[in-house]
Amino acid sequence: MTISSFSENQLEQISRVLAGAYTHSELTTLLHAGNIPENGGEPKWQRALSALSAKQIADRCGNNVAAFIQRAMDPVRFSGNGTHSLRFGEVLMRCLPSAACRSVKTASFAKSLRLVP
């Protein structure tokens, strides 16, 4: 299944939440785990935005960005920090296309955070 590309605004919102949830080294680890090359940038949100945008352009779809989001949303990563997991889940539920939600299992994650019934 091919996931439509995310809009620049969606990628920016996701990147801003990532910047608040992860350190520079954690962000690097997540990007490398998804085979997403880094293009530099400061602050963190611009670094994430640049990397995710370039990957999506190269792939001509949102599949690898959606897979990256799934890894980033892993509830285990947020153990002991419910605030970040709640904020991350709220933003993603607002900005992810429905096909991406199904693909990255966002709905089940949101349900675990009680964002949806």
Residue pairs with C-beta under 8 A, 6 or more apart in sequence:
1 99
1 103
2 61
2 63
3 61
3 62
3 63
3 65
3 66
3 97
3 99
3 100
3 103
4 61
4 62
4 97
4 99
4 100
5 56
5 60
5 61
5 62
5 65
6 14
6 52
6 56
6 62
6 65
6 95
6 96
6 97
6 100
8 53
9 95
10 95
10 96
11 49
11 52
11 53
11 56
11 65
12 45
12 49
13 91
13 94
13 95
14 48
14 52
14 69
14 91
14 92
14 95
15 45
15 46
15 48
15 49
15 52
16 45
17 87
17 88
17 91
17 92
18 27
18 30
18 44
18 45
18 48
18 72
18 88
19 27
19 43
19 44
19 45
19 48
20 84
20 87
21 72
21 78
21 81
21 84
21 87
21 88
22 30
22 44
22 72
24 44
24 47
27 44
27 47
27 48
28 38
30 68
30 71
30 72
31 37
31 38
31 48
31 51
31 68
33 71
34 55
34 64
34 67
34 68
34 71
35 64
36 51
36 52
36 55
36 64
36 68
37 51
37 54
37 55
38 47
38 50
38 51
39 47
39 50
39 51
39 54
40 47
40 50
41 47
41 49
41 50
52 65
52 68
55 64
55 65
55 68
56 62
56 64
56 65
62 97
62 100
63 103
66 96
66 100
66 103
66 104
67 104
69 92
69 96
69 100
69 104
69 106
70 103
70 104
70 105
72 88
73 88
73 89
73 92
73 104
73 106
73 109
75 85
75 109
75 112
78 84
78 85
78 88
85 113
86 113
86 115
89 106
89 109
89 110
89 113
89 115
90 115
92 106
92 110
93 101
93 106
93 110
93 115
93 116
96 104
96 106
100 106
101 107
107 116
110 116
111 117
